[in-house]
Amino acid sequence: MSFYYLLAGHLLGDFAFQTNKIAYKKNKEIKWTLLHVFIITLCIIVMGSVFGLKIIWVAAINGILHFFVDYNKKKINNVSPEISFLYFIGDQLVHIIILFILSIILKEPVIELNSRIIFTILIVLFTIPFSSVAIQFLLKIVEQLKDRSFYVKNEKILGNVNRFCIFISLYMSHRYSYVFILVIFIILILFWKYYKTELKSWMTFRYFIAKMLFELLFASIGFFTFTKLVS
C-alpha cells in the first residue's frame, strides 16, 4: 500500500499543482525546475504523512531524482508529437519506478487509511489532472493547431468538466442504466453547440471529435477502475 501513497503525492504535485507557467518554464530556467520539485516533494510529504518522519527523507530522495529526470528534458527540443508522447510516457514510467523502489524502503504506514480512500484519490487524480495532460499529447498527434500552445484558450477547463460529467454519468448508469445515454446525449449537444459558436474558429472538426473520444476513453478507464477498486 505504501506505493499508492507516494503515487498520489506524485500525481498531485506533477499534475494537479503544476501550472501552465511552471510546465513551460521548468524546462528553460533551473529555478522553475526547483520550484516544481519542491511542490512535488511537499505533496508526497503530505500524502505520506501516515509514515511518520521517515517520509521526509524518502520525499527528499525522490525530489533529487525527480529534479535530474526533469532537468534532462532540456535536451528534448523540437521533436515530433509522437516522440513527445513517448517521452512523456517514458518520463512517467521512470518516476513511477523510483516511487516503487522507495515504497519498498518505507514498508507499511504507521497509520493506514482505508484503501477505498487512497484508491478514490488516485482515480480522481488520474481522471482529471493526469488525463488532461495525456490527452493533449495525443491530440497533437492527431492534428497540430495553428496555436501551438499546449492548451488553447479554455481547453483545459472544458476537458476537465467534460470528463467529470462523463464519469458521473457512468457512475449513475451503474445504478440507473438509462442515465449514461441521456447524459452523454446532453453533453454532445451542449459541446456541439459550443463548438459551433466558440470553438470552430480555432478547433477543427477532426480535432473536436478526437478530443471527445479521448475524453470518453480516459473517463471510462477511471470509472471502470473505480468500480473494481472502490465501488
ChimeraX commands (.cxc) that place a marker at each C-alpha (Angstrom):
marker #1 position 0.00,0.00,0.00 radius 0.5
marker #1 position 2.90,2.41,0.62 radius 0.5
marker #1 position 3.44,2.80,-3.13 radius 0.5
marker #1 position -0.08,4.19,-3.61 radius 0.5
marker #1 position 0.52,6.98,-1.08 radius 0.5
marker #1 position 3.69,8.03,-2.89 radius 0.5
marker #1 position 1.99,7.81,-6.28 radius 0.5
marker #1 position -0.89,10.02,-5.06 radius 0.5
marker #1 position 1.62,12.63,-3.90 radius 0.5
marker #1 position 3.42,12.46,-7.24 radius 0.5
marker #1 position 0.23,12.89,-9.29 radius 0.5
marker #1 position -0.87,15.74,-7.05 radius 0.5
marker #1 position 2.39,17.65,-7.42 radius 0.5
marker #1 position 3.31,16.72,-11.00 radius 0.5
marker #1 position -0.13,17.34,-12.48 radius 0.5
marker #1 position -2.75,18.91,-10.21 radius 0.5
marker #1 position -0.42,21.63,-8.84 radius 0.5
marker #1 position 1.73,22.11,-11.94 radius 0.5
marker #1 position 0.51,25.30,-13.59 radius 0.5
marker #1 position 0.94,26.05,-17.29 radius 0.5
marker #1 position 3.60,28.61,-16.35 radius 0.5
marker #1 position 5.64,26.08,-14.34 radius 0.5
marker #1 position 5.28,23.44,-17.08 radius 0.5
marker #1 position 6.59,25.91,-19.68 radius 0.5
marker #1 position 9.42,27.50,-17.68 radius 0.5
marker #1 position 10.75,24.46,-15.80 radius 0.5
marker #1 position 12.49,23.29,-19.00 radius 0.5
marker #1 position 14.09,26.70,-19.50 radius 0.5
marker #1 position 15.10,28.00,-16.06 radius 0.5
marker #1 position 16.51,25.94,-13.19 radius 0.5
marker #1 position 14.64,27.95,-10.53 radius 0.5
marker #1 position 11.32,26.82,-12.02 radius 0.5
marker #1 position 12.51,23.21,-12.07 radius 0.5
marker #1 position 13.41,23.56,-8.38 radius 0.5
marker #1 position 10.00,25.08,-7.62 radius 0.5
marker #1 position 8.30,22.20,-9.42 radius 0.5
marker #1 position 10.34,19.61,-7.49 radius 0.5
marker #1 position 9.65,21.42,-4.20 radius 0.5
marker #1 position 5.88,21.25,-4.83 radius 0.5
marker #1 position 6.06,17.53,-5.61 radius 0.5
marker #1 position 8.21,16.87,-2.52 radius 0.5
marker #1 position 5.73,18.77,-0.35 radius 0.5
marker #1 position 2.78,16.84,-1.82 radius 0.5
marker #1 position 4.50,13.50,-1.18 radius 0.5
marker #1 position 5.24,14.52,2.42 radius 0.5
marker #1 position 1.58,15.48,2.94 radius 0.5
marker #1 position 0.19,12.30,1.31 radius 0.5
marker #1 position 2.82,10.17,3.05 radius 0.5
marker #1 position 2.45,11.77,6.49 radius 0.5
marker #1 position 0.98,8.44,7.66 radius 0.5
marker #1 position 4.54,7.05,7.56 radius 0.5
marker #1 position 5.78,9.46,10.21 radius 0.5
marker #1 position 9.08,11.35,9.94 radius 0.5
marker #1 position 10.56,8.70,7.64 radius 0.5
marker #1 position 8.58,10.18,4.72 radius 0.5
marker #1 position 10.67,13.39,4.83 radius 0.5
marker #1 position 13.95,11.81,3.73 radius 0.5
marker #1 position 12.17,9.48,1.29 radius 0.5
marker #1 position 10.44,12.50,-0.30 radius 0.5
marker #1 position 13.80,14.32,-0.38 radius 0.5
marker #1 position 15.48,11.43,-2.24 radius 0.5
marker #1 position 12.60,11.33,-4.71 radius 0.5
marker #1 position 12.85,15.11,-5.14 radius 0.5
marker #1 position 16.55,14.92,-6.03 radius 0.5
marker #1 position 15.96,12.12,-8.55 radius 0.5
marker #1 position 12.89,13.87,-9.98 radius 0.5
marker #1 position 14.98,17.02,-10.48 radius 0.5
marker #1 position 17.64,15.20,-12.53 radius 0.5
marker #1 position 14.99,13.44,-14.66 radius 0.5
marker #1 position 13.13,16.68,-15.39 radius 0.5
marker #1 position 16.32,18.72,-15.86 radius 0.5
marker #1 position 17.38,16.43,-18.71 radius 0.5
marker #1 position 14.17,17.31,-20.57 radius 0.5
marker #1 position 16.01,20.41,-21.78 radius 0.5
marker #1 position 17.80,18.15,-24.24 radius 0.5
marker #1 position 14.49,17.22,-25.91 radius 0.5
marker #1 position 13.57,20.07,-28.22 radius 0.5
marker #1 position 11.67,20.37,-31.50 radius 0.5
marker #1 position 10.73,16.70,-31.67 radius 0.5
marker #1 position 7.65,15.25,-33.35 radius 0.5
marker #1 position 4.34,14.92,-31.41 radius 0.5
marker #1 position 4.75,11.13,-31.48 radius 0.5
marker #1 position 8.21,11.31,-29.86 radius 0.5
marker #1 position 6.92,13.88,-27.33 radius 0.5
marker #1 position 4.14,11.49,-26.27 radius 0.5
marker #1 position 6.54,8.54,-25.97 radius 0.5
marker #1 position 8.92,10.70,-23.94 radius 0.5
marker #1 position 6.03,11.72,-21.67 radius 0.5
marker #1 position 5.15,8.05,-21.05 radius 0.5
marker #1 position 8.80,7.12,-20.52 radius 0.5
marker #1 position 9.30,10.06,-18.15 radius 0.5
marker #1 position 6.33,8.99,-16.04 radius 0.5
marker #1 position 7.47,5.36,-16.00 radius 0.5
marker #1 position 10.86,6.42,-14.64 radius 0.5
marker #1 position 9.19,8.46,-11.89 radius 0.5
marker #1 position 6.87,5.54,-11.04 radius 0.5
marker #1 position 9.76,3.05,-10.86 radius 0.5
marker #1 position 11.60,5.39,-8.49 radius 0.5
marker #1 position 8.49,5.70,-6.32 radius 0.5
marker #1 position 8.03,1.92,-6.28 radius 0.5
marker #1 position 11.61,1.33,-5.11 radius 0.5
marker #1 position 11.23,3.98,-2.39 radius 0.5
marker #1 position 7.93,2.42,-1.30 radius 0.5
marker #1 position 9.79,-0.85,-0.56 radius 0.5
marker #1 position 12.06,1.08,1.80 radius 0.5
marker #1 position 9.06,2.71,3.51 radius 0.5
marker #1 position 7.30,-0.61,4.07 radius 0.5
marker #1 position 3.89,-0.15,5.76 radius 0.5
marker #1 position 2.45,3.16,7.09 radius 0.5
marker #1 position 2.21,3.87,10.82 radius 0.5
marker #1 position -1.42,4.92,10.33 radius 0.5
marker #1 position -3.10,3.17,7.39 radius 0.5
marker #1 position -6.04,4.86,5.69 radius 0.5
marker #1 position -8.97,2.89,4.34 radius 0.5
marker #1 position -7.81,1.54,0.96 radius 0.5
marker #1 position -11.00,2.89,-0.66 radius 0.5
marker #1 position -9.96,6.44,0.27 radius 0.5
marker #1 position -6.50,6.26,-1.27 radius 0.5
marker #1 position -7.81,4.48,-4.39 radius 0.5
marker #1 position -10.51,7.15,-4.82 radius 0.5
marker #1 position -7.86,9.89,-4.59 radius 0.5
marker #1 position -5.72,8.11,-7.19 radius 0.5
marker #1 position -8.63,7.62,-9.60 radius 0.5
marker #1 position -9.68,11.28,-9.32 radius 0.5
marker #1 position -6.09,12.42,-9.96 radius 0.5
marker #1 position -5.85,10.10,-12.97 radius 0.5
marker #1 position -9.22,11.10,-14.44 radius 0.5
marker #1 position -8.82,14.86,-14.05 radius 0.5
marker #1 position -5.25,16.32,-13.99 radius 0.5
marker #1 position -3.24,13.39,-15.41 radius 0.5
marker #1 position -5.70,12.70,-18.25 radius 0.5
marker #1 position -5.76,16.40,-19.11 radius 0.5
marker #1 position -2.04,16.32,-19.94 radius 0.5
marker #1 position -2.06,12.88,-21.60 radius 0.5
marker #1 position -4.96,13.84,-23.87 radius 0.5
marker #1 position -3.16,16.98,-25.06 radius 0.5
marker #1 position -0.13,14.93,-26.11 radius 0.5
marker #1 position -2.42,12.55,-28.02 radius 0.5
marker #1 position -4.35,15.39,-29.67 radius 0.5
marker #1 position -1.12,16.92,-31.00 radius 0.5
marker #1 position -0.50,13.61,-32.78 radius 0.5
marker #1 position -3.97,13.80,-34.35 radius 0.5
marker #1 position -3.53,17.39,-35.51 radius 0.5
marker #1 position -1.23,20.32,-34.76 radius 0.5
marker #1 position -3.29,23.51,-34.42 radius 0.5
marker #1 position -2.08,26.91,-35.62 radius 0.5
marker #1 position -1.85,27.98,-31.99 radius 0.5
marker #1 position 0.99,25.77,-30.74 radius 0.5
marker #1 position 0.28,26.37,-27.05 radius 0.5
marker #1 position -0.10,23.20,-25.00 radius 0.5
marker #1 position -3.63,24.26,-24.03 radius 0.5
marker #1 position -5.53,26.59,-26.32 radius 0.5
marker #1 position -7.75,29.16,-24.58 radius 0.5
marker #1 position -10.13,27.43,-22.11 radius 0.5
marker #1 position -9.49,23.93,-23.49 radius 0.5
marker #1 position -8.14,22.61,-20.18 radius 0.5
marker #1 position -11.21,23.63,-18.15 radius 0.5
marker #1 position -13.60,22.29,-20.78 radius 0.5
marker #1 position -11.84,18.93,-20.84 radius 0.5
marker #1 position -11.86,18.60,-17.05 radius 0.5
marker #1 position -15.57,19.41,-16.88 radius 0.5
marker #1 position -16.30,17.04,-19.75 radius 0.5
marker #1 position -14.51,14.07,-18.14 radius 0.5
marker #1 position -16.10,14.79,-14.78 radius 0.5
marker #1 position -19.59,14.78,-16.33 radius 0.5
marker #1 position -18.89,11.54,-18.21 radius 0.5
marker #1 position -17.53,9.91,-15.04 radius 0.5
marker #1 position -20.61,10.93,-13.02 radius 0.5
marker #1 position -22.96,9.75,-15.77 radius 0.5
marker #1 position -21.19,6.38,-15.88 radius 0.5
marker #1 position -21.44,6.11,-12.10 radius 0.5
marker #1 position -25.17,6.94,-12.17 radius 0.5
marker #1 position -25.75,4.49,-15.01 radius 0.5
marker #1 position -24.18,1.84,-12.81 radius 0.5
marker #1 position -27.44,2.10,-10.84 radius 0.5
marker #1 position -29.83,3.53,-13.42 radius 0.5
marker #1 position -28.93,2.19,-16.86 radius 0.5
marker #1 position -30.62,4.95,-18.86 radius 0.5
marker #1 position -28.68,7.82,-17.25 radius 0.5
marker #1 position -25.43,7.34,-19.19 radius 0.5
marker #1 position -27.10,7.52,-22.60 radius 0.5
marker #1 position -29.16,10.53,-21.55 radius 0.5
marker #1 position -26.24,12.48,-20.06 radius 0.5
marker #1 position -23.86,11.68,-22.93 radius 0.5
marker #1 position -26.54,12.83,-25.37 radius 0.5
marker #1 position -26.93,16.12,-23.47 radius 0.5
marker #1 position -23.13,16.60,-23.27 radius 0.5
marker #1 position -22.75,16.03,-27.01 radius 0.5
marker #1 position -25.49,18.55,-27.81 radius 0.5
marker #1 position -24.04,21.18,-25.47 radius 0.5
marker #1 position -20.46,20.72,-26.69 radius 0.5
marker #1 position -21.56,20.67,-30.31 radius 0.5
marker #1 position -23.37,24.00,-29.84 radius 0.5
marker #1 position -20.37,25.40,-28.01 radius 0.5
marker #1 position -18.09,24.15,-30.77 radius 0.5
marker #1 position -20.13,25.91,-33.46 radius 0.5
marker #1 position -20.32,29.21,-31.56 radius 0.5
marker #1 position -16.97,29.43,-29.74 radius 0.5
marker #1 position -14.50,26.74,-30.80 radius 0.5
marker #1 position -14.90,26.44,-34.56 radius 0.5
marker #1 position -12.68,29.48,-35.19 radius 0.5
marker #1 position -9.59,27.59,-33.97 radius 0.5
marker #1 position -10.58,23.96,-33.43 radius 0.5
marker #1 position -11.05,21.74,-36.49 radius 0.5
marker #1 position -13.87,19.19,-36.63 radius 0.5
marker #1 position -11.38,16.28,-36.61 radius 0.5
marker #1 position -9.68,17.72,-33.52 radius 0.5
marker #1 position -13.07,18.15,-31.82 radius 0.5
marker #1 position -14.12,14.53,-32.49 radius 0.5
marker #1 position -10.74,13.18,-31.36 radius 0.5
marker #1 position -10.93,15.25,-28.18 radius 0.5
marker #1 position -14.41,13.95,-27.33 radius 0.5
marker #1 position -13.31,10.34,-27.93 radius 0.5
marker #1 position -10.21,10.72,-25.75 radius 0.5
marker #1 position -12.29,12.37,-23.01 radius 0.5
marker #1 position -14.70,9.42,-23.12 radius 0.5
marker #1 position -11.83,6.90,-23.10 radius 0.5
marker #1 position -9.99,8.30,-20.09 radius 0.5
marker #1 position -13.18,8.96,-18.10 radius 0.5
marker #1 position -14.26,5.37,-18.80 radius 0.5
marker #1 position -10.89,3.98,-17.65 radius 0.5
marker #1 position -11.24,5.98,-14.44 radius 0.5
marker #1 position -14.78,4.77,-13.87 radius 0.5
marker #1 position -14.14,1.08,-14.52 radius 0.5
marker #1 position -11.08,1.22,-12.23 radius 0.5
marker #1 position -13.33,2.82,-9.62 radius 0.5
marker #1 position -15.87,0.00,-9.87 radius 0.5
marker #1 position -13.13,-2.61,-9.40 radius 0.5
marker #1 position -11.24,-1.00,-6.53 radius 0.5
marker #1 position -13.73,1.22,-4.68 radius 0.5
marker #1 position -17.39,0.75,-5.55 radius 0.5
marker link #1:1,2 radius 0.2
marker link #1:2,3 radius 0.2
marker link #1:3,4 radius 0.2
marker link #1:4,5 radius 0.2
marker link #1:5,6 radius 0.2
marker link #1:6,7 radius 0.2
marker link #1:7,8 radius 0.2
marker link #1:8,9 radius 0.2
marker link #1:9,10 radius 0.2
marker link #1:10,11 radius 0.2
marker link #1:11,12 radius 0.2
marker link #1:12,13 radius 0.2
marker link #1:13,14 radius 0.2
marker link #1:14,15 radius 0.2
marker link #1:15,16 radius 0.2
marker link #1:16,17 radius 0.2
marker link #1:17,18 radius 0.2
marker link #1:18,19 radius 0.2
marker link #1:19,20 radius 0.2
marker link #1:20,21 radius 0.2
marker link #1:21,22 radius 0.2
marker link #1:22,23 radius 0.2
marker link #1:23,24 radius 0.2
marker link #1:24,25 radius 0.2
marker link #1:25,26 radius 0.2
marker link #1:26,27 radius 0.2
marker link #1:27,28 radius 0.2
marker link #1:28,29 radius 0.2
marker link #1:29,30 radius 0.2
marker link #1:30,31 radius 0.2
marker link #1:31,32 radius 0.2
marker link #1:32,33 radius 0.2
marker link #1:33,34 radius 0.2
marker link #1:34,35 radius 0.2
marker link #1:35,36 radius 0.2
marker link #1:36,37 radius 0.2
marker link #1:37,38 radius 0.2
marker link #1:38,39 radius 0.2
marker link #1:39,40 radius 0.2
marker link #1:40,41 radius 0.2
marker link #1:41,42 radius 0.2
marker link #1:42,43 radius 0.2
marker link #1:43,44 radius 0.2
marker link #1:44,45 radius 0.2
marker link #1:45,46 radius 0.2
marker link #1:46,47 radius 0.2
marker link #1:47,48 radius 0.2
marker link #1:48,49 radius 0.2
marker link #1:49,50 radius 0.2
marker link #1:50,51 radius 0.2
marker link #1:51,52 radius 0.2
marker link #1:52,53 radius 0.2
marker link #1:53,54 radius 0.2
marker link #1:54,55 radius 0.2
marker link #1:55,56 radius 0.2
marker link #1:56,57 radius 0.2
marker link #1:57,58 radius 0.2
marker link #1:58,59 radius 0.2
marker link #1:59,60 radius 0.2
marker link #1:60,61 radius 0.2
marker link #1:61,62 radius 0.2
marker link #1:62,63 radius 0.2
marker link #1:63,64 radius 0.2
marker link #1:64,65 radius 0.2
marker link #1:65,66 radius 0.2
marker link #1:66,67 radius 0.2
marker link #1:67,68 radius 0.2
marker link #1:68,69 radius 0.2
marker link #1:69,70 radius 0.2
marker link #1:70,71 radius 0.2
marker link #1:71,72 radius 0.2
marker link #1:72,73 radius 0.2
marker link #1:73,74 radius 0.2
marker link #1:74,75 radius 0.2
marker link #1:75,76 radius 0.2
marker link #1:76,77 radius 0.2
marker link #1:77,78 radius 0.2
marker link #1:78,79 radius 0.2
marker link #1:79,80 radius 0.2
marker link #1:80,81 radius 0.2
marker link #1:81,82 radius 0.2
marker link #1:82,83 radius 0.2
marker link #1:83,84 radius 0.2
marker link #1:84,85 radius 0.2
marker link #1:85,86 radius 0.2
marker link #1:86,87 radius 0.2
marker link #1:87,88 radius 0.2
marker link #1:88,89 radius 0.2
marker link #1:89,90 radius 0.2
marker link #1:90,91 radius 0.2
marker link #1:91,92 radius 0.2
marker link #1:92,93 radius 0.2
marker link #1:93,94 radius 0.2
marker link #1:94,95 radius 0.2
marker link #1:95,96 radius 0.2
marker link #1:96,97 radius 0.2
marker link #1:97,98 radius 0.2
marker link #1:98,99 radius 0.2
marker link #1:99,100 radius 0.2
marker link #1:100,101 radius 0.2
marker link #1:101,102 radius 0.2
marker link #1:102,103 radius 0.2
marker link #1:103,104 radius 0.2
marker link #1:104,105 radius 0.2
marker link #1:105,106 radius 0.2
marker link #1:106,107 radius 0.2
marker link #1:107,108 radius 0.2
marker link #1:108,109 radius 0.2
marker link #1:109,110 radius 0.2
marker link #1:110,111 radius 0.2
marker link #1:111,112 radius 0.2
marker link #1:112,113 radius 0.2
marker link #1:113,114 radius 0.2
marker link #1:114,115 radius 0.2
marker link #1:115,116 radius 0.2
marker link #1:116,117 radius 0.2
marker link #1:117,118 radius 0.2
marker link #1:118,119 radius 0.2
marker link #1:119,120 radius 0.2
marker link #1:120,121 radius 0.2
marker link #1:121,122 radius 0.2
marker link #1:122,123 radius 0.2
marker link #1:123,124 radius 0.2
marker link #1:124,125 radius 0.2
marker link #1:125,126 radius 0.2
marker link #1:126,127 radius 0.2
marker link #1:127,128 radius 0.2
marker link #1:128,129 radius 0.2
marker link #1:129,130 radius 0.2
marker link #1:130,131 radius 0.2
marker link #1:131,132 radius 0.2
marker link #1:132,133 radius 0.2
marker link #1:133,134 radius 0.2
marker link #1:134,135 radius 0.2
marker link #1:135,136 radius 0.2
marker link #1:136,137 radius 0.2
marker link #1:137,138 radius 0.2
marker link #1:138,139 radius 0.2
marker link #1:139,140 radius 0.2
marker link #1:140,141 radius 0.2
marker link #1:141,142 radius 0.2
marker link #1:142,143 radius 0.2
marker link #1:143,144 radius 0.2
marker link #1:144,145 radius 0.2
marker link #1:145,146 radius 0.2
marker link #1:146,147 radius 0.2
marker link #1:147,148 radius 0.2
marker link #1:148,149 radius 0.2
marker link #1:149,150 radius 0.2
marker link #1:150,151 radius 0.2
marker link #1:151,152 radius 0.2
marker link #1:152,153 radius 0.2
marker link #1:153,154 radius 0.2
marker link #1:154,155 radius 0.2
marker link #1:155,156 radius 0.2
marker link #1:156,157 radius 0.2
marker link #1:157,158 radius 0.2
marker link #1:158,159 radius 0.2
marker link #1:159,160 radius 0.2
marker link #1:160,161 radius 0.2
marker link #1:161,162 radius 0.2
marker link #1:162,163 radius 0.2
marker link #1:163,164 radius 0.2
marker link #1:164,165 radius 0.2
marker link #1:165,166 radius 0.2
marker link #1:166,167 radius 0.2
marker link #1:167,168 radius 0.2
marker link #1:168,169 radius 0.2
marker link #1:169,170 radius 0.2
marker link #1:170,171 radius 0.2
marker link #1:171,172 radius 0.2
marker link #1:172,173 radius 0.2
marker link #1:173,174 radius 0.2
marker link #1:174,175 radius 0.2
marker link #1:175,176 radius 0.2
marker link #1:176,177 radius 0.2
marker link #1:177,178 radius 0.2
marker link #1:178,179 radius 0.2
marker link #1:179,180 radius 0.2
marker link #1:180,181 radius 0.2
marker link #1:181,182 radius 0.2
marker link #1:182,183 radius 0.2
marker link #1:183,184 radius 0.2
marker link #1:184,185 radius 0.2
marker link #1:185,186 radius 0.2
marker link #1:186,187 radius 0.2
marker link #1:187,188 radius 0.2
marker link #1:188,189 radius 0.2
marker link #1:189,190 radius 0.2
marker link #1:190,191 radius 0.2
marker link #1:191,192 radius 0.2
marker link #1:192,193 radius 0.2
marker link #1:193,194 radius 0.2
marker link #1:194,195 radius 0.2
marker link #1:195,196 radius 0.2
marker link #1:196,197 radius 0.2
marker link #1:197,198 radius 0.2
marker link #1:198,199 radius 0.2
marker link #1:199,200 radius 0.2
marker link #1:200,201 radius 0.2
marker link #1:201,202 radius 0.2
marker link #1:202,203 radius 0.2
marker link #1:203,204 radius 0.2
marker link #1:204,205 radius 0.2
marker link #1:205,206 radius 0.2
marker link #1:206,207 radius 0.2
marker link #1:207,208 radius 0.2
marker link #1:208,209 radius 0.2
marker link #1:209,210 radius 0.2
marker link #1:210,211 radius 0.2
marker link #1:211,212 radius 0.2
marker link #1:212,213 radius 0.2
marker link #1:213,214 radius 0.2
marker link #1:214,215 radius 0.2
marker link #1:215,216 radius 0.2
marker link #1:216,217 radius 0.2
marker link #1:217,218 radius 0.2
marker link #1:218,219 radius 0.2
marker link #1:219,220 radius 0.2
marker link #1:220,221 radius 0.2
marker link #1:221,222 radius 0.2
marker link #1:222,223 radius 0.2
marker link #1:223,224 radius 0.2
marker link #1:224,225 radius 0.2
marker link #1:225,226 radius 0.2
marker link #1:226,227 radius 0.2
marker link #1:227,228 radius 0.2
marker link #1:228,229 radius 0.2
marker link #1:229,230 radius 0.2
marker link #1:230,231 radius 0.2
view
